Amino acid sequence: MKNRKLSAMLAGALAAAMLLMGCAAASSQPAASSSETESVEDTAMKMKIEVNGSLFTATLADNAAADALADWVEEGPVTLELSDYAGFEKVGPLGRSLPASDSQTTTHAGDIVLYQGDQIVLFYGSNSWSYTRLGRIDDLTGWEDALGGGDVTITLSLEG
């Protein structure tokens, strides 16, 4: 009888020890820290956009079109002529096609999109249409003033 009680106590102690070791192992796995989360955001591709002499920074989208644009701009700065359309956007030909994955989108000031696979659109107002998102201006201070009325010249380059 004593052996049975001793065996039961040892089995219980062993089970408790294993349970505690499992909990300790699980708690030793660190959760993602805020600095790790921030570093993921910091790794997003950045692009400079000069509009009529004013410089802005954009964060590029994570898609094939934005990657293709970045690859092109990596070869050297790209200068484009854009025209005003309807008082809320500037649009112009890229001179090449990028991979499109259009979806119905409501844009806002600062959005940068691909239209029909070969035109870039910079928004200083809002619109709903089918676009491929390319990126977004990080700080809109002076954005609408820089785009102004009429045509604009922009130059795209990579941060670095």
C-alpha positions as CSV (number, residue, x, y, z in Angstrom):
1,M,0.0,0.0,0.0
2,K,2.9,2.3,0.9
3,N,4.4,1.7,-2.5
4,R,1.2,2.6,-4.3
5,K,0.9,5.9,-2.3
6,L,4.6,6.7,-3.0
7,S,4.2,5.9,-6.7
8,A,1.1,8.1,-6.9
9,M,2.9,10.9,-5.1
10,L,5.9,10.6,-7.4
11,A,3.7,10.5,-10.5
12,G,1.9,13.6,-9.3
13,A,5.1,15.4,-8.6
14,L,6.6,14.4,-11.9
15,A,3.4,15.6,-13.7
16,A,3.6,18.9,-11.8
17,A,7.3,19.3,-12.6
18,M,6.6,18.7,-16.3
19,L,3.7,21.1,-16.3
20,L,5.9,23.8,-14.7
21,M,8.8,23.2,-17.1
22,G,6.3,23.6,-20.1
23,C,5.0,26.9,-18.7
24,A,8.6,28.1,-18.1
25,A,9.5,27.2,-21.7
26,A,6.5,28.9,-23.1
27,S,7.1,32.1,-21.1
28,S,10.7,32.2,-22.1
29,Q,9.7,32.9,-25.7
30,P,9.8,36.7,-26.0
31,A,6.9,38.5,-27.5
32,A,7.6,40.8,-30.5
33,S,8.8,44.0,-29.0
34,S,7.6,47.4,-30.2
35,S,11.1,48.1,-31.5
36,E,10.9,44.9,-33.7
37,T,7.5,46.1,-34.9
38,E,8.9,49.5,-35.6
39,S,11.8,48.1,-37.5
40,V,9.4,46.3,-39.8
41,E,7.8,49.6,-40.6
42,D,11.2,51.2,-41.0
43,T,12.1,48.7,-43.7
44,A,9.3,49.9,-46.0
45,M,10.7,51.3,-49.3
46,K,10.8,55.1,-49.4
47,M,10.9,57.3,-52.4
48,K,11.5,61.0,-52.8
49,I,9.1,63.0,-55.0
50,E,10.2,66.5,-56.0
51,V,7.2,68.6,-57.2
52,N,8.1,71.9,-58.8
53,G,11.1,72.3,-56.4
54,S,9.3,71.0,-53.2
55,L,10.6,67.7,-51.8
56,F,8.3,65.1,-50.3
57,T,8.9,61.5,-49.1
58,A,6.5,58.7,-49.9
59,T,6.2,55.2,-48.5
60,L,5.8,52.7,-51.3
61,A,3.1,50.0,-51.3
62,D,4.1,46.4,-50.9
63,N,3.1,45.1,-54.4
64,A,4.5,44.3,-57.8
65,A,3.8,47.7,-59.3
66,A,5.5,49.6,-56.6
67,D,8.5,47.2,-56.7
68,A,8.7,47.7,-60.5
69,L,8.6,51.5,-60.0
70,A,11.3,51.3,-57.4
71,D,13.5,49.1,-59.7
72,W,13.1,51.7,-62.4
73,V,13.9,54.7,-60.2
74,E,16.9,52.8,-58.8
75,E,18.5,53.1,-62.2
76,G,18.4,56.9,-61.7
77,P,16.0,59.8,-61.1
78,V,12.8,59.8,-63.3
79,T,11.3,63.1,-64.3
80,L,7.7,63.2,-65.5
81,E,5.2,65.8,-66.7
82,L,1.8,65.6,-65.1
83,S,-1.4,67.5,-65.9
84,D,-4.2,68.6,-63.7
85,Y,-7.4,66.6,-63.9
86,A,-10.7,67.7,-62.4
87,G,-9.1,69.8,-59.6
88,F,-8.2,66.8,-57.4
89,E,-5.3,65.0,-59.1
90,K,-2.2,65.2,-61.3
91,V,-1.9,62.5,-63.9
92,G,0.8,61.7,-66.5
93,P,2.3,59.0,-68.6
94,L,5.1,56.9,-67.2
95,G,6.4,56.0,-70.7
96,R,6.3,52.3,-69.7
97,S,3.9,49.8,-68.2
98,L,4.0,48.5,-64.7
99,P,2.2,45.4,-63.4
100,A,-1.3,46.4,-62.5
101,S,-3.6,44.9,-59.9
102,D,-6.4,47.3,-60.1
103,S,-9.1,47.4,-57.5
104,Q,-11.9,49.8,-56.7
105,T,-10.2,52.4,-54.4
106,T,-11.3,55.6,-52.8
107,T,-8.2,57.8,-52.8
108,H,-7.3,60.7,-50.6
109,A,-4.8,63.6,-50.7
110,G,-1.3,62.1,-50.8
111,D,-2.2,58.8,-52.4
112,I,0.0,57.8,-55.4
113,V,-1.6,55.3,-57.8
114,L,-1.1,53.6,-61.1
115,Y,-3.9,54.2,-63.7
116,Q,-4.4,51.9,-66.7
117,G,-1.0,50.3,-66.1
118,D,1.1,53.1,-67.5
119,Q,0.1,56.4,-65.9
120,I,1.0,57.8,-62.5
121,V,-1.6,59.8,-60.5
122,L,-0.8,62.0,-57.5
123,F,-3.9,63.0,-55.5
124,Y,-4.5,66.3,-53.7
125,G,-8.2,65.5,-53.4
126,S,-10.3,62.4,-53.3
127,N,-11.7,60.1,-56.0
128,S,-13.1,56.6,-56.3
129,W,-12.0,54.5,-59.3
130,S,-10.1,51.3,-60.1
131,Y,-6.4,51.8,-59.4
132,T,-3.3,50.0,-58.3
133,R,-1.8,51.6,-55.2
134,L,1.8,52.7,-55.5
135,G,2.3,54.5,-52.3
136,R,1.4,57.5,-50.1
137,I,3.1,60.8,-49.2
138,D,4.3,60.7,-45.6
139,D,3.8,64.3,-44.7
140,L,1.2,66.4,-46.6
141,T,2.5,69.7,-45.4
142,G,2.7,71.9,-48.5
143,W,1.5,69.1,-50.8
144,E,-1.6,70.8,-52.3
145,D,0.4,74.1,-52.7
146,A,3.2,72.3,-54.5
147,L,0.9,70.7,-56.9
148,G,-0.9,74.0,-57.5
149,G,-2.9,74.7,-60.6
150,G,-2.0,73.5,-64.0
151,D,0.8,71.2,-65.1
152,V,3.7,70.1,-62.8
153,T,7.1,68.5,-63.3
154,I,7.9,65.8,-60.8
155,T,11.2,63.9,-60.2
156,L,11.2,60.5,-58.5
157,S,14.3,59.2,-56.7
158,L,15.0,56.7,-54.0
159,E,15.9,57.6,-50.4
160,G,19.4,57.0,-49.6
